[in-house]
Amino acid sequence: MDSMQPMEKTLKLIGDNGVTFSNMFTSSPLCCPSRSSIFTGKYVHNHKSVNNSISGNCSSKYWQDGPEKKTFATYLKSQGYVTFMAGKYLNQYGTPDAGGVEHIPPGWDWWIGLVKNSVYYNYTLSVNGTAESHHDDYQKDYLTDVIKNRSLEFLENVDSSKPFFLMASTPACHSPFDSAPQYEEEFKDKNAPRGPSFNKHGSDKHWLIRRAKTPMSNVSLQYVDSTFKKRWRTLLSVDDMVESIVNSLTEKKLLDNTFIIYTSDNGFHLGQFSLPNDKRQLYEFDVRIPLLIRGPGVPKKKVIADPVINIDIMPTIVNLAGLTPPSDVDGASLLPLLFPKNDTLNTGFREEFLVEHQGEWLLKGTPGCKNVDYLCTCVPDCVCEDGLNHTYSCIRSLNDSTDTMYCEFTDDENFIEFYNLVKDPHQLANIAKTVSPTVLSDQNKKLIALSVCKGPSCRKIHPVGKQDGNSPVKTVKIL
């Protein structure tokens, strides 16, 4: 939700010195499925991590025995890269059912992984397989700063004659939205954006949206505005981290030979269609994410409008390291967009992609709320953001003349949502019942094909040109 606005240093250091992708999307608007896609380059239906639970294969034995063994980290390691990861990995990482803190995912030389989900204080890290407890002292424990300091320590000690990869994966701007003390008074005059879909009843949308309370109560409105401020405050520490890492690379004379990637795992909503706060929905506010890339040979201050998705990150990193991306990944390397040669872009990059979500739920829902069985995330005002019957697949089509979103739900209604974003960028009007059945049939066929795709059948790409030079480059990735 306007999450790049407070990131002034990041926009200057990466955006102004590189490429901004204006149409970057997640293939699943939820933490663990999206992160699993980033690591593997595969859609959810292929890596099988469908939600944030062990039963949904979030850091499960299935994940560890299969997809986890073929991530960008394992490919970089095979190329002689020294690899470092600090921060959030997957939501169930480090729990007993996920192998405990002793489990270190393959491909990592330095491993500082957060146990379980996003927090800022009172947490445990797996430091190369050993538990390290943190408490509530800002100077010692604030997680974003811990990630920053460990990253700087790595850069200080790494052999600069060898290629390296650093991943700094912060909790921000995830709940519980704890900002650093020096930023607690920032953005007092800011409130959540009041766009066309804000506090609007989604009467033509699927059942979960229709059950939201409209108009929102004063409690929800105050919660939404408070959360907006808090999220932005947490991002100021991320902005500081980016600046510190860039400064360290500059001091070590590594910046000119380093690629830096800044992205996220999902979007967020605050009051849109009267949903107080979360992600998981198919709409633009939840599926659009930032992507900035700078590095040797990358144009400065360039905006690329081709649609790209989180499954493109893995093959891009592998390609930047001098390897041909694995043929079985669903995503495509972004090198042809970063370094276009011989008018290859005239053939187009991608025009359609998939968005998937499998609903999460609790048997009795959120404690203290009524009539929320098989629902979850019902805060505030017992407005629920997910549920057993909230599973969908969508095909997003985007090119010079078309901008649509077609979605099918696996629920009691077999509900369909269809939006023409050229005319309706805020997805206010579901046109599924007013367009030609032929149009719906065509969308359905394309969605079915993408929903079962594997590898090459998932992507439309043009030939990948060779990058300048054959030597591996050093890469920094910030999540």
C-alpha positions in Angstrom: 0.0 0.0 0.0 2.1 2.9 -1.4 5.1 1.1 0.3 7.7 2.7 -1.9 6.9 6.3 -1.0 8.8 6.4 2.3 11.8 4.5 0.8 13.5 7.7 -0.4 17.1 6.3 -0.1 16.2 3.1 -1.9 14.5 4.9 -4.7 17.5 7.1 -5.2 20.2 4.4 -4.7 18.5 1.6 -6.7 15.7 3.1 -8.7 17.5 6.2 -10.0 20.6 4.1 -10.7 18.8 1.2 -12.4 15.5 -0.1 -13.7 12.0 0.1 -12.1 9.5 -2.6 -13.3 6.2 -0.9 -13.2 4.2 -4.1 -13.7 5.7 -6.5 -11.2 3.3 -9.0 -9.6 3.3 -11.9 -7.2 1.9 -15.3 -8.4 0.4 -15.8 -4.9 -0.4 -13.0 -2.5 0.6 -14.8 0.7 4.0 -15.1 2.4 5.1 -18.7 2.2 3.7 -19.6 -1.3 5.2 -16.4 -2.7 8.6 -16.9 -1.1 8.7 -20.5 -2.2 8.0 -19.2 -5.8 10.8 -16.6 -5.5 13.3 -19.3 -4.3 12.3 -21.9 -6.9 11.0 -20.0 -9.9 7.9 -22.1 -9.9 4.2 -21.5 -9.6 2.4 -22.7 -6.4 0.8 -25.7 -8.2 4.3 -26.9 -9.0 6.2 -26.3 -5.8 3.1 -27.3 -3.7 3.7 -24.8 -0.8 0.1 -23.6 -1.0 -0.2 -21.6 2.3 1.6 -20.7 5.5 1.0 -24.1 7.3 3.0 -27.3 7.6 0.1 -29.1 6.1 0.2 -26.6 3.3 3.9 -27.6 2.7 5.4 -24.4 4.2 8.9 -25.6 5.0 7.5 -29.1 5.3 9.3 -32.4 4.7 7.9 -32.5 1.2 9.4 -29.0 0.6 12.7 -30.0 2.1 13.0 -33.3 0.2 12.1 -31.7 -3.2 11.8 -28.0 -4.1 14.2 -26.7 -1.5 17.0 -28.7 -3.2 16.7 -26.7 -6.4 16.6 -23.0 -5.4 18.7 -20.1 -6.7 21.0 -20.7 -3.7 21.9 -24.3 -4.8 22.6 -23.1 -8.3 24.8 -20.2 -7.2 26.7 -22.5 -4.8 27.4 -24.8 -7.7 29.0 -21.9 -9.5 31.4 -21.1 -6.6 29.4 -18.3 -5.1 29.7 -17.6 -1.4 26.1 -17.3 -0.2 24.6 -15.5 2.8 21.0 -15.3 4.0 19.7 -13.3 7.0 16.1 -12.9 8.1 12.8 -14.3 7.3 12.8 -17.5 5.2 9.5 -19.4 5.3 6.8 -19.0 8.0 7.2 -22.5 9.5 11.0 -22.6 9.3 12.7 -23.7 12.5 9.6 -25.3 14.1 9.9 -29.0 15.3 7.8 -30.2 12.4 10.1 -28.4 10.0 13.3 -29.9 11.4 14.1 -27.4 14.1 16.8 -24.8 14.0 19.3 -27.5 13.0 17.9 -27.6 9.5 20.0 -25.4 7.1 18.5 -25.2 3.6 21.0 -26.4 1.0 23.1 -23.8 -0.9 23.8 -21.5 2.0 27.3 -20.9 3.5 26.2 -18.3 6.0 22.7 -19.0 7.4 20.9 -16.6 9.9 17.3 -17.7 9.5 14.3 -16.4 11.5 12.4 -19.1 13.3 8.7 -18.9 12.3 7.0 -15.7 11.1 7.7 -12.0 11.0 8.5 -10.2 14.3 10.8 -7.4 15.4 11.5 -8.4 19.0 11.5 -11.6 21.1 12.5 -14.2 18.5 14.9 -17.0 17.8 17.4 -17.1 14.9 19.1 -20.2 13.5 22.7 -19.1 13.2 24.2 -21.8 11.0 22.1 -24.4 12.8 22.4 -23.1 16.4 19.6 -21.3 18.2 20.3 -17.7 19.1 17.7 -16.0 21.3 16.8 -12.3 21.1 14.7 -10.2 23.4 13.4 -6.6 23.4 16.4 -4.4 23.6 16.4 -2.1 20.5 20.2 -1.8 20.4 20.7 -5.6 20.3 17.5 -7.2 19.1 15.5 -5.1 16.6 15.4 -7.6 13.7 15.7 -5.3 10.8 18.9 -3.8 12.3 20.2 -7.3 13.2 19.8 -8.3 9.6 21.6 -5.1 8.5 24.5 -5.6 10.9 25.0 -9.2 10.0 24.9 -8.3 6.3 27.6 -5.7 6.9 29.6 -8.2 8.8 29.5 -10.6 5.9 30.5 -7.9 3.4 33.4 -6.9 5.7 34.7 -10.5 5.8 33.9 -11.9 2.4 36.7 -12.6 0.0 36.1 -9.9 -2.6 38.0 -12.0 -5.2 35.2 -14.5 -5.2 31.6 -14.1 -6.4 29.1 -13.7 -3.6 25.3 -13.5 -3.0 23.7 -11.8 -0.1 20.0 -12.0 0.8 18.7 -9.6 3.4 15.1 -10.6 4.2 13.5 -8.2 6.6 10.2 -8.6 8.5 9.1 -5.1 7.5 6.5 -4.0 6.8 4.7 -7.1 8.1 2.8 -7.1 11.4 3.3 -6.5 14.3 4.5 -3.3 12.8 7.1 -2.4 15.5 9.1 0.6 14.3 12.5 1.6 15.6 12.3 4.1 18.5 13.7 7.0 16.4 10.8 6.7 13.9 7.9 6.3 16.2 6.7 9.9 15.7 7.0 9.9 11.9 4.0 10.2 9.5 1.5 11.4 12.1 -0.3 13.4 9.4 -0.6 10.4 7.1 -3.7 8.2 6.7 -4.4 5.2 4.5 -5.3 6.2 0.9 -9.0 6.8 0.3 -9.2 5.5 -3.3 -12.4 4.5 -5.2 -12.5 1.0 -3.6 -11.9 2.2 0.0 -14.7 1.4 2.4 -16.8 0.2 -0.6 -19.0 -2.8 -0.4 -18.1 -5.5 -2.9 -21.6 -6.6 -3.6 -20.7 -8.2 -7.0 -17.7 -10.1 -5.6 -17.1 -13.5 -4.0 -18.6 -14.4 -0.7 -15.7 -13.4 1.5 -15.7 -9.8 0.2 -19.5 -9.7 0.4 -19.5 -10.5 4.2 -17.3 -7.6 5.1 -19.0 -4.8 7.1 -19.8 -1.7 5.1 -19.4 1.1 6.1 -16.5 0.2 8.3 -16.8 1.0 11.9 -14.8 3.8 13.6 -12.7 1.1 15.3 -11.8 -0.4 11.9 -11.1 3.1 10.3 -8.8 4.0 13.2 -7.1 0.6 13.0 -6.5 1.1 9.2 -5.0 4.5 9.6 -2.8 3.5 12.5 -1.6 0.5 10.7 -0.7 2.6 7.6 1.5 4.8 9.7 3.1 2.0 11.5 3.9 0.1 8.3 5.6 3.1 6.8 7.6 3.6 10.0 9.0 0.1 9.9 10.1 0.7 6.3 12.4 3.6 7.3 14.7 1.0 8.9 14.7 -1.0 5.7 15.6 2.2 3.9 18.5 2.7 6.3 19.6 -0.9 5.7 19.7 -0.5 1.9 21.8 2.7 2.3 24.2 0.9 4.6 24.7 -2.0 2.3 25.2 0.2 -0.7 27.7 2.3 1.3 29.6 -0.8 2.3 29.8 -2.0 -1.3 31.1 1.4 -2.3 33.7 1.4 0.4 34.9 -2.0 -0.7 34.9 -0.9 -4.4 32.4 -3.6 -5.2 29.3 -1.6 -6.1 30.2 -1.3 -9.8 30.3 -5.1 -10.2 27.3 -5.9 -8.1 23.7 -6.4 -9.0 21.1 -5.3 -6.4 17.5 -6.5 -6.5 14.8 -5.0 -4.3 11.4 -6.7 -4.2 8.7 -8.1 -1.9 6.5 -11.2 -1.5 3.0 -9.7 -1.6 1.0 -6.5 -1.6 -1.4 -5.4 1.1 -4.8 -3.8 1.6 -6.1 -1.3 4.1 -9.8 -0.7 3.8 -10.3 -1.6 0.2 -13.7 -3.2 -0.3 -14.1 -2.8 3.4 -11.4 -5.3 4.3 -9.5 -3.8 7.2 -6.0 -5.2 6.6 -4.2 -8.2 5.1 -3.3 -9.6 1.7 -4.5 -12.9 0.1 -7.0 -11.3 -2.3 -6.9 -11.3 -6.2 -7.0 -7.5 -6.5 -4.3 -5.2 -7.7 -3.5 -3.9 -4.2 -2.6 -7.4 -3.1 -0.9 -8.8 -6.2 1.3 -5.8 -7.3 4.7 -5.6 -5.7 7.9 -3.5 -6.3 10.9 -4.6 -8.3 14.0 -2.4 -8.7 17.3 -3.6 -10.2 20.6 -1.9 -10.6 24.0 -3.3 -11.7 26.7 -3.2 -14.3 25.2 -2.4 -17.7 21.7 -1.8 -16.4 20.3 1.4 -17.7 19.7 4.2 -15.2 16.3 5.7 -14.4 14.6 3.4 -16.8 11.0 2.1 -16.4 10.1 -1.2 -17.9 6.3 -1.8 -18.3 6.4 -5.5 -19.4 4.6 -7.7 -16.9 7.0 -9.7 -14.8 6.3 -11.9 -11.7 8.0 -13.3 -8.7 8.8 -16.6 -10.4 11.1 -14.6 -12.7 13.5 -13.7 -9.8 15.1 -17.2 -9.6 16.0 -17.7 -13.3 17.2 -14.0 -13.4 19.6 -14.5 -10.5 20.9 -17.8 -12.0 21.3 -16.2 -15.4 23.2 -13.2 -13.9 25.6 -15.7 -12.4 26.5 -17.0 -15.8 24.3 -20.1 -15.9 21.5 -21.0 -18.3 18.3 -21.0 -16.2 16.9 -24.6 -15.5 14.5 -25.7 -18.2 11.9 -26.9 -15.6 11.4 -23.5 -14.0 8.1 -21.7 -14.7 9.5 -18.2 -14.7 11.7 -16.4 -17.3 15.0 -14.6 -16.9 14.7 -10.8 -17.1 18.0 -10.4 -18.8 16.4 -9.7 -22.2 14.5 -6.8 -20.6 17.6 -5.5 -18.7 19.9 -5.9 -21.6 17.9 -5.8 -24.9 19.8 -6.7 -28.0 19.0 -6.8 -31.7 15.4 -5.7 -31.2 14.5 -8.9 -29.4 11.9 -7.1 -27.4 9.8 -6.6 -30.6 8.6 -10.2 -30.1 7.2 -9.4 -26.6 8.1 -10.9 -23.3 5.0 -12.1 -21.5 1.3 -11.3 -21.9 -0.4 -13.7 -19.5 0.4 -15.1 -16.1 -1.2 -17.0 -13.2 -2.3 -15.9 -9.7 -3.2 -18.7 -7.3 -4.4 -18.9 -3.7 -5.5 -21.7 -1.5 -7.5 -20.6 1.5 -6.4 -20.9 5.1 -8.8 -21.5 8.0 -9.2 -22.3 11.7 -11.9 -24.8 12.9 -13.4 -22.2 15.2 -12.1 -19.1 13.6 -10.8 -16.2 15.5 -11.5 -16.3 19.3 -14.0 -13.8 20.5 -15.8 -13.7 17.1 -19.2 -15.3 16.3 -20.0 -17.2 13.1 -16.4 -17.5 12.0 -16.0 -21.3 11.8 -13.6 -22.3 9.1 -12.4 -18.7 8.7 -9.3 -16.9 9.9 -7.5 -13.5 10.3 -10.7 -11.8 11.6 -9.2 -8.6 13.1 -10.5 -6.0 13.7 -14.3 -6.1 14.1 -14.4 -9.8 13.3 -14.1 -9.1 9.5 -12.3 -12.3 8.2 -9.7 -12.2 5.4 -9.5 -15.9 4.5 -11.3 -19.2 4.9 -11.7 -22.8 3.8 -13.9 -21.8 0.8 -11.5 -19.0 -0.3 -9.5 -20.8 -3.0 -9.1 -19.3 -6.5 -7.0 -19.2 -9.7 -6.7 -16.2 -12.0 -5.3 -15.4 -15.3 -3.9 -11.9 -15.7 -3.6 -10.6 -19.2 -1.6 -7.5 -19.9 -0.2 -6.0 -23.1 -0.5 -2.7 -25.1 -4.2 -3.2 -25.8 -5.5 -5.6 -23.1 -5.5 -5.4 -19.3 -7.9 -8.0 -17.7 -8.1 -10.3 -14.7 -10.3 -13.5 -14.9 -10.7 -15.6 -11.8 -12.5 -18.8 -10.9 -13.2 -19.8 -7.3 -13.3 -23.3 -5.9 -16.2 -22.5 -3.5 -19.9 -23.4 -3.1 -20.9 -20.9 -5.8 -18.2 -21.8 -8.4 -17.9 -18.0 -8.5 -16.3 -16.1 -11.3 -14.8 -12.6 -11.3 -13.7 -10.8 -14.5 -12.3 -7.2 -14.7 -11.4 -5.0 -17.6 -8.7 -2.8 -16.0 -8.4 -0.5 -19.0 -11.9 0.8 -18.2 -11.9 -0.2 -14.5 -8.5 0.0 -12.9 -9.8 -0.3 -9.4 -11.8 -3.5 -10.2 -15.0 -2.0 -9.0 -17.3 -3.8 -11.5 -17.3 -7.5 -11.9 -18.3 -8.0 -15.5 -18.5 -11.8 -15.5 -22.3 -11.7 -15.9 -22.3 -9.1 -18.6 -19.7 -10.2 -21.1 -20.2 -12.7 -23.9 -20.1 -16.4 -22.9 -17.6 -16.8 -25.7 -15.2 -14.4 -23.9 -15.6 -16.3 -20.6 -15.1 -19.6 -22.4 -11.8 -18.4 -23.9 -10.6 -17.1 -20.5 -11.5 -20.4 -18.9 -9.5 -22.4 -21.5 -6.5 -20.3 -21.0 -6.8 -20.5 -17.2 -7.0 -24.3 -17.3 -3.9 -24.5 -19.4 -1.9 -22.2 -17.1 -3.2 -23.9 -14.0 -1.5 -27.2 -15.0 1.5 -25.8 -16.8 5.0 -26.9 -16.1 8.3 -25.3 -17.2 8.3 -24.0 -20.8 4.5 -24.3 -21.1 4.2 -21.7 -18.3 6.0 -18.9 -20.2 6.2 -17.1 -23.4 9.7 -15.8 -23.8 12.0 -14.6 -26.5 15.6 -15.8 -27.0 17.8 -14.8 -24.1 20.8 -12.8 -25.3 24.2 -13.2 -23.8 25.3 -10.8 -21.2 28.4 -8.7 -21.7 31.4 -10.7 -20.5 31.6 -14.2 -19.3 32.8 -13.8 -15.7 30.3 -14.2 -12.9 29.0 -11.1 -11.3 28.4 -10.5 -7.6 24.7 -10.2 -6.6 22.9 -8.7 -3.7 19.2 -9.4 -3.2 17.1 -7.5 -0.7 13.6 -8.8 0.2 
